[in-house]
Amino acid sequence: MSTGFKETFTLKGEQLLNKIKELIEEGNVRKISIHDKEGKEIMSFPLTIGVVGAVLAPVLAAVGALAALIGECTISVERDEVK
């Protein structure tokens, strides 16, 4: 069982989609959770190795729609530890 670590970013809605895409490209992200400014989880999705392209398109579309609706949000990122 691999151990990982969490990071948290606070963003404005319009920055959300770009940050999610950037994190996906990094490749060592295991799970992304999006929270509103009160801390309530709005969306969460796991990322596994090899999940790209068409599989992520619906998730990115949902994140884009969400970004248009919310102001400030926080994303929590679970990463795999780099060995």
N, C-alpha and C positions, 0 to 999 in steps of 0.2 A: 504494500500500500504506500503510495507516494504521498508525501506531505507537501503542502503548498502554503501560500501566504495570501493575504487580502490587502487590497489597496482601495482607497475611496477617493473619488473625484467629485467636486461640486461644479456644476455647469449650468449655463443658461440653455434653454430649450433648443435654440438654433445651433448650438455647439454639439449637441448630443449625437446626432447621426455621424458626424465626422469623427468624433472620439470613439464611437463604437467600431466604425470601420478600421480606424487606426489600431485599436486593440486586437481586432480579429487578425489583421495582417501580421501582428507580432508573433502569433502562433503559440504562445505558451499560456494562453488564457483558457481556463477550464469552465468558468461560469461567469455570467454578467447579470447583475440585478440592478434594476432602476427603481429609485425611491423618490417620492415627492418630498417637498420641503418639510413636511411634518414627520417624515421617516417611514411612511407607509409604502410597502412594496407595491409597485404598479406593474412591473413586468420582470420576468426572470427567464433566462434561457441558458442551457448548457452548451458548451462548445467542445467538440471532440476532434481529435486529429483526423484530417481528411474531410471535414465538413466545410465545403466551399460552394461558391457559385449559386446554382439554382436552388440548393437546399437553404441557403441563407437569404435568398431574395424576399420571401414572405416576412421573415424576421426583420430585415432592414426596412421593408415597407411599413411594417407596424411601428418600428422605432421612429421613422420619419413622420408618420401621422401623429404619434405621441409627442414628438418634439414641437410640432406646430401648436399643440394644445396646452402645453405646460410652460411655466416660466422657469423657475430655478428647480433643479433636480440634483440628486446625488446618485452616482453609480458606484456599486461595489464590484470589484473584480477579484475573482479567485484565480490565482496563477499556479501553475506547476512550478516546482522549484527547479531551477536550472542547475544541472550537475556539471 
